[in-house]
Amino acid sequence: MKTLSPSILFLLIFLPALAFAQQTPQSLADAQLPSLFAIYKDIHTHPELSGHEERTASLIAKELRAAGCQVTEHLGQYENSKLKGYGVVGVMKNGDGPTILVRTDMDALPVEEETDLPYASKAVAKNDEGKDVYVMHAWPPSLGRRALSRS
């Protein structure tokens, strides 16, 4: 029966652990960047006006679940009973300690996108008055104001 030398045994046991221990927050973020950018492009390509974010909320809920969060959907309400609340909350438990809240908007603006990005929004949606309007995620907010002033 062959036996492994202690140094080879050490490498087999601890090398994977050492590789994991050397991961930095930056390297972990870099590893996730391609999938996060794909989600960003998907949301940017399929914008939804406020009160109509059904697809976006569903995508966010799915991704939060995949990350291990407890998810609650359809939060919020409007005075207009025709609109549904599409708020999403994801809670990721990590033991005792402080709680961190991250808030973001999911709705898009009634603005025509004028970029040459391959994932630029070409979406048109009906606004609350029933009029067809171009829709995009505009950031920073000043971009939205500039674009609206051209129409």
Backbone bond lengths (Angstrom), bond angles and torsions (degrees), N, CA, C in turn:
res aa  C-N    CA-C-N  psi(-1)  N-CA   C-N-CA  omega(-1)  CA-C   N-CA-C  phi
1 M - - - 1.445 - - 1.517 108.24 -
2 K 1.335 115.54 131.81 1.469 120.22 179.11 1.513 109.76 -83.05
3 T 1.304 116.59 145.76 1.454 121.58 175.78 1.514 108.78 -119.83
4 L 1.295 116.32 150.25 1.460 121.46 178.71 1.514 109.24 -89.61
5 S 1.319 114.99 141.66 1.458 117.89 175.79 1.522 108.64 -67.67
6 P 1.322 117.39 153.05 1.468 119.91 179.22 1.517 112.83 -56.81
7 S 1.327 119.14 -34.75 1.471 119.97 -178.21 1.525 111.39 -69.82
8 I 1.342 117.21 -37.98 1.463 119.81 178.19 1.525 109.46 -69.54
9 L 1.324 116.83 -41.61 1.457 120.71 177.12 1.528 110.87 -59.33
10 F 1.318 116.97 -42.39 1.464 121.90 177.74 1.530 110.31 -58.95
11 L 1.343 116.51 -47.20 1.468 120.25 -179.24 1.524 111.52 -62.57
12 L 1.324 116.92 -42.36 1.462 119.86 -179.24 1.523 112.29 -64.04
13 I 1.310 116.27 -35.59 1.465 120.24 -177.52 1.525 111.84 -83.12
14 F 1.318 117.29 -45.34 1.456 120.38 -168.83 1.533 115.58 -99.46
15 L 1.327 118.62 -16.40 1.468 119.69 -179.33 1.528 111.85 -60.97
16 P 1.345 118.89 -46.62 1.471 117.22 176.91 1.527 112.69 -60.40
17 A 1.310 117.14 -38.56 1.469 120.38 178.99 1.520 110.79 -65.78
18 L 1.318 117.03 -39.73 1.465 120.02 178.45 1.525 111.04 -64.73
19 A 1.315 116.85 -40.44 1.469 120.25 178.93 1.520 110.29 -61.81
20 F 1.337 116.65 -42.64 1.462 120.20 179.08 1.521 110.88 -67.08
21 A 1.319 117.02 -40.18 1.466 121.10 -177.96 1.518 111.61 -64.95
22 Q 1.334 118.09 -25.52 1.458 121.04 -178.25 1.524 112.21 -84.93
23 Q 1.329 117.38 -2.32 1.457 118.82 176.88 1.518 108.78 -70.58
24 T 1.297 115.18 131.97 1.457 121.41 178.39 1.527 108.72 -101.80
25 P 1.316 117.20 165.00 1.477 117.88 173.97 1.529 111.23 -55.27
26 Q 1.327 117.17 -36.57 1.470 120.35 179.45 1.528 111.19 -65.50
27 S 1.334 116.96 -43.05 1.469 118.55 -179.32 1.528 110.93 -68.65
28 L 1.326 116.91 -35.96 1.462 119.78 175.53 1.525 110.68 -64.37
29 A 1.337 117.19 -42.88 1.471 121.04 178.26 1.526 110.40 -64.73
30 D 1.330 117.03 -42.55 1.466 120.48 179.01 1.522 111.48 -60.27
31 A 1.325 117.03 -36.99 1.461 120.67 179.61 1.530 111.35 -67.31
32 Q 1.328 117.28 -31.65 1.459 121.84 -178.64 1.526 113.30 -87.05
33 L 1.325 117.18 -15.29 1.462 121.11 -173.04 1.529 114.27 -55.22
34 P 1.323 120.98 -44.95 1.469 118.87 -179.73 1.535 113.35 -58.88
35 S 1.333 117.77 -43.70 1.469 118.28 -179.37 1.530 111.05 -71.33
36 L 1.322 117.52 -35.82 1.467 120.00 177.56 1.524 111.39 -66.74
37 F 1.331 117.00 -38.29 1.461 120.07 178.76 1.527 110.34 -67.88
38 A 1.333 117.48 -34.41 1.471 120.29 176.65 1.526 110.66 -63.47
39 I 1.331 117.10 -40.68 1.465 120.81 177.09 1.528 109.74 -64.96
40 Y 1.329 117.04 -44.63 1.467 122.27 178.46 1.532 110.12 -56.02
41 K 1.330 116.85 -48.72 1.462 120.55 -178.22 1.526 111.08 -65.16
42 D 1.324 117.52 -37.86 1.457 121.05 178.40 1.525 110.62 -61.68
43 I 1.323 116.26 -49.27 1.469 120.51 -179.97 1.528 110.47 -64.04
44 H 1.322 116.93 -39.99 1.465 120.67 -179.22 1.531 111.00 -66.18
45 T 1.327 116.89 -35.60 1.461 121.63 -178.73 1.525 112.27 -76.06
46 H 1.330 117.14 -24.16 1.470 121.77 -176.28 1.530 110.84 -123.72
47 P 1.333 118.35 63.07 1.467 120.53 -178.46 1.520 112.06 -72.12
48 E 1.341 115.12 152.32 1.465 121.24 178.83 1.522 109.11 -134.32
49 L 1.320 116.13 137.47 1.459 121.55 178.75 1.524 111.26 -66.84
50 S 1.313 116.14 160.42 1.460 122.60 178.97 1.527 110.48 -55.50
51 G 1.320 114.88 133.50 1.452 120.36 -179.12 1.517 113.66 86.38
52 H 1.332 116.87 0.06 1.467 121.86 -177.92 1.533 111.18 -132.30
53 E 1.309 118.47 21.70 1.466 122.54 -171.82 1.527 113.37 -83.93
54 E 1.309 117.62 40.05 1.463 121.76 -175.82 1.530 112.08 -60.86
55 R 1.325 117.62 -49.88 1.468 121.23 -178.06 1.527 110.83 -65.45
56 T 1.321 115.92 -45.25 1.463 120.62 -178.27 1.522 110.82 -62.82
57 A 1.339 117.14 -46.09 1.460 120.92 -179.54 1.523 111.12 -62.51
58 S 1.312 117.03 -39.46 1.459 121.34 179.07 1.532 110.62 -64.11
59 L 1.325 116.76 -42.73 1.468 121.09 178.15 1.524 111.27 -63.37
60 I 1.316 117.02 -44.84 1.463 121.21 179.68 1.528 110.32 -63.03
61 A 1.332 117.53 -43.69 1.463 121.27 179.01 1.528 110.43 -61.35
62 K 1.324 116.58 -42.51 1.471 120.83 179.34 1.528 110.81 -61.57
63 E 1.321 117.13 -44.25 1.467 121.08 -178.73 1.531 111.16 -68.69
64 L 1.326 117.38 -37.71 1.462 120.04 177.43 1.533 110.74 -64.48
65 R 1.328 116.04 -41.16 1.476 119.04 177.19 1.527 110.41 -62.56
66 A 1.326 116.43 -42.86 1.467 120.35 179.74 1.524 111.33 -62.15
67 A 1.328 117.42 -27.63 1.464 121.86 178.61 1.528 111.93 -84.89
68 G 1.328 116.98 0.08 1.460 120.30 176.89 1.515 115.22 94.69
69 C 1.303 117.47 13.84 1.468 120.80 -179.35 1.528 111.37 -85.20
70 Q 1.340 114.88 152.02 1.458 121.33 165.97 1.523 105.24 -83.77
71 V 1.320 117.15 127.82 1.464 120.60 -171.38 1.522 111.09 -116.54
72 T 1.329 115.23 135.43 1.464 122.93 170.89 1.529 106.46 -119.31
73 E 1.331 115.60 131.78 1.463 120.58 -177.20 1.522 111.52 -117.97
74 H 1.314 115.42 168.97 1.469 125.13 175.27 1.530 112.30 62.50
75 L 1.310 115.67 42.67 1.464 120.66 175.56 1.519 109.56 -87.81
76 G 1.308 115.33 150.02 1.462 121.19 176.99 1.511 111.51 98.04
77 Q 1.321 113.58 156.67 1.459 119.01 177.22 1.516 109.27 -149.29
78 Y 1.300 115.33 158.41 1.459 122.67 -178.75 1.520 109.55 -119.59
79 E 1.313 115.42 157.28 1.471 119.44 173.21 1.517 109.93 -63.77
80 N 1.332 116.34 -36.47 1.463 121.87 177.46 1.529 107.82 -75.83
81 S 1.318 117.46 111.19 1.468 122.02 -174.82 1.527 112.90 -67.77
82 K 1.336 117.89 -11.67 1.467 120.87 177.91 1.534 111.30 -76.97
83 L 1.325 117.19 -18.61 1.465 121.09 -178.46 1.524 109.80 -94.93
84 K 1.335 115.30 140.40 1.458 121.23 178.17 1.524 109.05 -102.42
85 G 1.305 115.88 152.35 1.455 120.60 173.42 1.519 109.46 -82.67
86 Y 1.314 116.31 124.49 1.462 120.88 -179.63 1.522 112.04 -113.06
87 G 1.322 116.92 22.55 1.455 119.64 178.49 1.522 111.48 -62.83
88 V 1.325 116.04 146.59 1.467 122.74 -179.19 1.520 108.06 -130.00
89 V 1.332 115.83 134.44 1.461 121.29 174.47 1.521 107.63 -123.76
90 G 1.322 115.73 130.68 1.456 121.03 174.80 1.518 108.88 -119.73
91 V 1.326 116.81 129.26 1.463 121.40 178.91 1.521 107.88 -116.11
92 M 1.328 114.96 120.86 1.455 120.94 176.35 1.523 107.32 -109.77
93 K 1.300 115.93 113.42 1.469 121.14 -178.62 1.519 109.04 -82.45
94 N 1.338 114.51 138.21 1.456 120.17 179.46 1.521 109.26 -144.84
95 G 1.300 116.12 43.52 1.455 120.00 178.12 1.513 112.66 80.27
96 D 1.326 114.75 -169.64 1.459 120.97 178.86 1.516 109.88 -70.42
97 G 1.294 115.40 155.55 1.451 119.87 177.42 1.505 110.83 135.17
98 P 1.318 115.76 -174.04 1.464 119.38 -176.71 1.528 111.75 -67.75
99 T 1.313 114.28 156.42 1.459 121.71 175.70 1.527 107.85 -106.36
100 I 1.308 115.77 136.41 1.461 121.33 179.79 1.520 107.96 -113.94
101 L 1.317 116.13 133.07 1.452 121.69 178.18 1.524 108.45 -111.23
102 V 1.328 116.11 130.86 1.457 121.91 173.73 1.516 106.34 -120.08
103 R 1.329 116.45 125.19 1.456 120.96 -178.50 1.519 109.24 -119.14
104 T 1.298 116.19 141.30 1.458 120.02 176.47 1.525 109.44 -148.10
105 D 1.305 115.60 156.60 1.458 121.31 175.00 1.520 108.59 -91.07
106 M 1.322 115.96 148.11 1.463 121.06 177.35 1.516 112.11 -111.79
107 D 1.326 116.45 -14.22 1.453 118.86 -174.06 1.522 111.43 -79.35
108 A 1.323 114.53 154.98 1.452 122.35 178.39 1.528 109.45 -104.70
109 L 1.306 115.02 171.74 1.466 121.41 -179.99 1.525 110.37 -105.17
110 P 1.326 117.25 154.20 1.464 120.21 176.23 1.530 110.00 -79.61
111 V 1.331 114.58 73.98 1.467 122.50 -175.35 1.520 108.19 -135.23
112 E 1.329 117.13 140.45 1.457 120.62 174.87 1.522 109.05 -83.74
113 E 1.316 117.28 127.09 1.462 120.96 179.73 1.519 109.78 -77.38
114 E 1.314 115.53 132.94 1.457 121.23 -178.77 1.520 110.41 -124.06
115 T 1.315 116.59 45.82 1.461 120.83 175.75 1.521 108.51 -108.53
116 D 1.302 115.77 167.10 1.464 120.88 176.28 1.518 111.19 -101.91
117 L 1.324 116.97 18.97 1.460 120.01 -179.04 1.525 110.10 -65.36
118 P 1.320 117.43 141.95 1.473 119.01 178.83 1.529 112.60 -64.34
119 Y 1.316 117.62 -20.44 1.465 121.28 179.47 1.531 111.05 -108.49
120 A 1.321 116.76 23.58 1.463 121.18 179.28 1.529 110.28 -61.69
121 S 1.313 115.46 145.03 1.453 121.01 179.14 1.522 110.69 -72.12
122 K 1.299 115.13 130.50 1.466 122.33 171.59 1.532 108.66 -115.42
123 A 1.331 115.77 11.70 1.463 122.03 -172.42 1.522 112.20 -68.79
124 V 1.315 114.16 143.59 1.461 123.30 172.36 1.521 105.83 -127.44
125 A 1.324 115.95 134.84 1.465 120.76 -179.81 1.519 109.18 -137.48
126 K 1.306 116.16 163.78 1.462 120.89 175.36 1.522 108.28 -87.66
127 N 1.331 115.84 129.94 1.463 119.25 175.82 1.526 109.08 -81.52
128 D 1.311 116.75 -177.22 1.467 120.63 -176.02 1.531 112.94 -63.32
129 E 1.329 116.93 -20.45 1.472 120.59 177.85 1.527 111.66 -90.22
130 G 1.354 117.09 -0.07 1.455 120.92 179.79 1.511 114.05 86.34
131 K 1.322 117.53 6.34 1.462 122.04 -179.34 1.527 109.78 -88.03
132 D 1.351 116.91 138.77 1.463 121.34 175.50 1.526 109.50 -71.56
133 V 1.331 115.53 128.45 1.462 121.18 178.77 1.530 108.93 -136.24
134 Y 1.327 114.94 146.83 1.458 119.04 171.19 1.523 108.00 -68.24
135 V 1.322 116.00 151.37 1.461 120.69 -176.07 1.525 108.77 -135.75
136 M 1.338 115.20 136.43 1.465 119.51 176.21 1.519 110.45 -153.23
137 H 1.331 114.42 161.14 1.456 120.67 169.58 1.520 105.88 -89.54
138 A 1.307 116.59 114.70 1.467 121.16 -176.78 1.516 109.40 -110.39
139 W 1.311 116.23 123.98 1.455 121.61 176.90 1.501 107.81 -145.95
140 P 1.259 123.15 134.06 1.459 124.98 2.10 1.526 111.17 -73.74
141 P 1.339 116.40 167.64 1.463 119.35 -177.28 1.525 113.09 -54.23
142 S 1.325 117.69 -29.92 1.465 119.24 -179.86 1.519 110.97 -62.48
143 L 1.336 118.61 -30.31 1.463 121.92 176.73 1.519 109.45 -60.99
144 G 1.326 116.24 -43.16 1.452 120.14 179.30 1.512 112.34 -62.81
145 R 1.336 116.40 -42.15 1.470 119.75 179.57 1.517 110.33 -65.57
146 R 1.321 117.97 -41.87 1.473 120.61 178.38 1.521 110.33 -61.78
147 A 1.340 115.97 -46.39 1.461 119.83 -177.62 1.525 110.21 -64.98
148 L 1.330 117.78 -39.32 1.467 119.83 179.03 1.523 111.36 -65.58
149 S 1.331 117.70 -34.03 1.461 119.72 -177.63 1.525 112.31 -70.67
150 R 1.346 117.08 -17.35 1.475 120.47 178.71 1.511 111.59 -81.83
151 S 1.325 118.25 -16.73 1.474 119.15 -174.03 1.511 112.26 -86.44
